[in-house]
């Protein structure tokens, strides 16, 4: 897939057509890509680069795989690592990661706790 998607509905409906989200970024300004969280919300495992904050949200061999930036051979090899068994497990783990970390009530509780602790 290439291009820009508008709105959560378009993003999720497009991602549901695929088996894996691949984000091979090495963009210097990369932050905390919401697309990974959106992928997890529908149980989509992720292949992303070991870049900036990505290893904080992609658990290697648990919710997906991490690859070296700008390394096409590593990316190809990693794509080929998926099989029926590990895909099902990573899909389950991705969904669980989303439910454990990104439900509105959980996020709001964490935010409120942080706000209350500001001195």
HUDA-V919385 format. One record per helix or strand. SS is the DSSP state (alpha for helix, beta for strand). FROM is the first residue (numbers start at 1). TO is the last residue. Records with the same first field share a line. If there is no record, write none. Layout:
# HUDA-V919385
SS: FROM-TO ; FROM-TO
This chain:
# HUDA-V919385
alpha: 7-15 ; 34-41 ; 54-57 ; 72-79 ; 84-101 ; 104-116
beta: 20-23 ; 45-49 ; 60-60 ; 64-67
